[in-house]
């Protein structure tokens, strides 16, 4: 599943047609409940908003813009990638991708079984994959089961969350992306991660005797400020080199 693209350190001035907002004033947030700056191992990302809608993110020399229709994000674009999102009601059903420089395209199809479970099918220039997605009752990503990818790996990644706020909980539109936006981050849509584990599903690909043994376990720890938002989130994986620290300013 093509989840983590270039802008993905998270997100146009809005107009009344494509973005359904009468106020086109761009700010770096004034209400103190959405992140304006994220510092990680790659540098600093700056977030700009129009009200509670994400307008753009500046990361290094790259600006990623976000376009809304009502309360849903319909386009994410930067100098490298363009993503168009289609919905059926509150359900994300299709993502069309274009590489800006090569004009190569890809598509993701989401087929929903109920409010929290769907099948997905991905066809990108460098990735072919299908599987299942499960959300929890707070619309956090709970599980991704990969049935088949380009090298025939069959895995399942499970996510467990705390009851504390995600730094992005107040940004409009993210919940409808159903994990597309948030996989690879240290948090879900509503809540922060406690730990994640990747489990092999077929012994022949991993030469393991016990299929319940995780390939990797990552644990997460967060510190919070007085308004209940995380000031930093740290992750440590089974591999000692799998370490990430992200710091947030609101």
C-alpha positions in Angstrom: 0.0 0.0 0.0 1.6 3.3 -1.1 1.1 5.2 2.1 4.2 7.3 2.7 4.9 9.6 -0.1 7.3 12.5 -0.4 5.2 15.2 1.3 4.3 12.7 3.9 5.7 14.6 6.8 2.3 15.9 6.2 -0.6 19.2 3.8 -3.6 26.5 -1.6 -5.4 29.0 -0.8 -9.0 27.9 -0.6 -11.9 29.0 -2.7 -15.6 28.6 -2.3 -15.9 26.0 -5.1 -13.1 23.6 -4.6 -12.5 24.2 -0.9 -15.8 25.5 0.4 -14.4 28.2 2.7 -15.3 31.9 2.7 -12.1 32.8 4.6 -9.0 32.6 2.4 -6.7 34.0 5.1 -3.7 31.7 5.4 -2.3 31.4 8.9 0.2 29.3 10.7 -2.6 28.5 13.2 -3.9 30.8 15.9 -5.9 28.5 18.2 -3.1 26.5 19.6 -4.6 23.0 19.0 -3.0 22.1 15.7 0.7 21.7 15.0 2.5 24.6 13.4 6.0 23.0 13.4 7.2 19.4 13.5 10.9 18.6 14.0 12.2 15.2 13.2 15.3 13.4 12.0 14.9 14.9 8.5 14.5 18.5 9.5 11.7 20.9 10.2 8.2 20.9 8.7 6.0 24.0 8.8 2.2 23.7 8.8 -0.2 26.4 7.5 -4.0 26.4 7.9 -7.2 28.1 6.8 -9.3 27.7 9.9 -9.1 24.0 10.8 -8.2 22.9 7.3 -4.7 22.1 6.4 -3.5 24.5 3.7 0.1 23.6 3.0 3.2 22.1 4.5 6.7 23.4 3.8 9.3 20.7 4.3 12.8 21.7 3.2 12.5 23.1 -0.3 9.2 21.3 -1.0 5.7 22.8 -0.5 2.8 20.4 -0.4 -0.7 21.9 -0.8 -4.1 20.5 0.2 -7.4 21.1 -1.5 -10.8 20.5 0.2 -14.3 19.9 -0.9 -16.4 20.6 2.2 -14.7 18.8 5.0 -12.9 16.2 2.8 -9.4 16.5 1.3 -9.7 15.9 -2.5 -6.2 16.7 -3.6 -2.6 16.7 -2.3 0.1 18.1 -4.5 3.7 19.0 -4.6 6.5 19.2 -7.2 6.9 15.4 -7.2 3.6 13.8 -6.6 -0.1 14.5 -7.2 -2.9 12.6 -5.4 -6.6 12.9 -6.1 -9.0 11.4 -3.6 -12.6 10.1 -4.3 -15.2 9.3 -1.7 -18.6 7.6 -1.3 -20.1 9.5 1.6 -17.6 9.3 4.4 -15.6 6.4 2.8 -12.4 6.9 0.8 -12.9 4.7 -2.3 -10.2 5.7 -4.7 -6.8 7.4 -4.9 -5.4 8.4 -8.3 -1.7 9.1 -8.4 0.5 10.9 -10.9 4.3 11.4 -10.8 4.8 15.0 -11.9 8.1 14.5 -13.7 7.5 11.1 -15.4 3.7 11.4 -15.7 3.5 7.7 -14.6 0.2 7.0 -12.9 -1.1 4.6 -10.2 -4.4 3.9 -8.5 -5.6 2.6 -5.2 -9.1 1.1 -4.8 -10.8 0.7 -1.4 -13.8 -1.6 -1.2 -15.6 -1.2 2.2 -17.3 -4.1 3.9 -18.6 -2.0 6.8 -17.6 1.2 8.6 -14.3 -0.2 9.9 -13.1 -2.9 7.4 -12.2 -2.7 3.8 -10.2 -4.5 1.1 -7.6 -2.5 -0.9 -5.9 -3.0 -4.2 -2.9 -1.0 -5.3 -1.3 -0.6 -8.7 1.6 1.9 -8.8 4.6 2.1 -11.2 6.8 0.5 -8.5 4.3 -1.3 -6.3 1.5 -3.9 -6.8 -0.2 -5.0 -3.7 -3.6 -6.0 -2.2 -4.9 -6.7 1.3 -7.2 -5.6 4.1 -7.5 -2.6 6.4 -9.2 -2.6 9.8 -10.0 0.6 11.7 -10.8 0.8 15.4 -13.9 2.6 16.8 -11.9 5.9 16.9 -11.0 5.6 13.2 -7.4 4.9 14.0 -5.7 2.3 11.8 -5.8 -1.0 13.7 -4.5 -3.6 11.3 -3.1 -3.9 7.7 -3.0 -7.4 6.3 -1.0 -7.6 3.1 -2.1 -10.6 1.0 0.4 -10.0 -1.8 2.9 -7.4 -2.8 5.5 -7.1 -5.5 7.7 -9.8 -3.9 4.9 -12.0 -2.6 5.4 -11.1 1.1 2.4 -11.9 3.3 2.4 -9.9 6.5 0.1 -8.4 9.0 0.9 -5.2 10.9 -1.1 -4.4 14.1 -1.4 -1.1 15.9 -2.4 -0.4 19.5 -3.1 3.1 20.8 -3.2 5.1 24.0 -6.2 7.2 25.1 -4.2 10.4 24.5 -4.7 12.9 21.7 -2.9 12.6 18.4 -1.3 15.9 17.3 -3.5 15.9 14.2 -6.8 15.2 15.9 -8.2 18.7 15.2 -7.3 18.9 11.5 -10.4 18.6 9.4 -10.5 15.9 6.7 -7.8 13.5 8.0 -10.3 11.0 9.4 -11.7 10.3 5.9 -8.4 9.3 4.6 -8.7 6.1 6.7 -5.0 5.6 7.4 -3.7 6.6 3.9 -2.2 9.7 5.4 -1.1 8.4 8.8 0.6 5.0 8.2 4.3 5.5 9.0 3.7 8.2 11.5 3.9 7.8 15.3 0.2 8.3 15.9 -3.2 7.5 14.5 -6.0 10.0 13.6 -7.5 10.3 17.1 -4.9 8.8 19.4 -1.2 8.2 19.8 0.3 4.8 19.2 1.4 2.6 22.1 3.1 -0.1 20.0 3.0 -1.8 16.6 4.0 -5.3 15.5 4.6 -6.8 12.1 3.8 -10.5 11.9 4.6 -12.9 9.0 1.6 -14.8 7.7 3.4 -17.5 5.6 6.2 -19.5 6.8 7.7 -20.2 3.4 8.6 -16.6 2.9 10.3 -16.1 6.3 11.6 -19.6 7.3 10.1 -19.2 10.8 8.7 -22.0 12.9 6.3 -19.9 14.9 4.2 -17.6 12.7 3.1 -15.6 15.8 6.7 -14.3 16.2 6.7 -10.6 15.1 9.3 -9.5 12.6 9.4 -6.2 14.3 7.9 -4.6 17.4 8.0 -0.8 17.9 7.1 0.9 21.2 6.1 4.5 21.4 6.4 7.0 24.3 5.0 10.6 24.3 5.2 13.7 26.5 2.3 16.1 26.8 1.7 19.7 27.5 -1.1 21.3 29.6 -3.7 21.3 26.8 -3.4 17.5 26.3 -1.5 17.6 23.1 1.8 15.8 22.7 5.0 17.9 22.7 7.1 15.0 21.5 6.7 11.3 20.5 9.6 8.8 20.6 9.6 5.3 19.0 12.1 2.4 19.5 11.9 -0.7 17.4 13.4 -4.2 17.8 16.2 -3.1 15.6 18.3 -0.6 17.6 18.6 1.6 14.5 14.8 1.9 14.3 14.6 5.0 16.4 12.5 8.2 15.8 11.9 11.3 17.7 9.3 14.0 16.6 8.8 17.3 18.4 5.7 19.4 18.0 4.9 23.1 18.4 1.3 24.4 18.4 
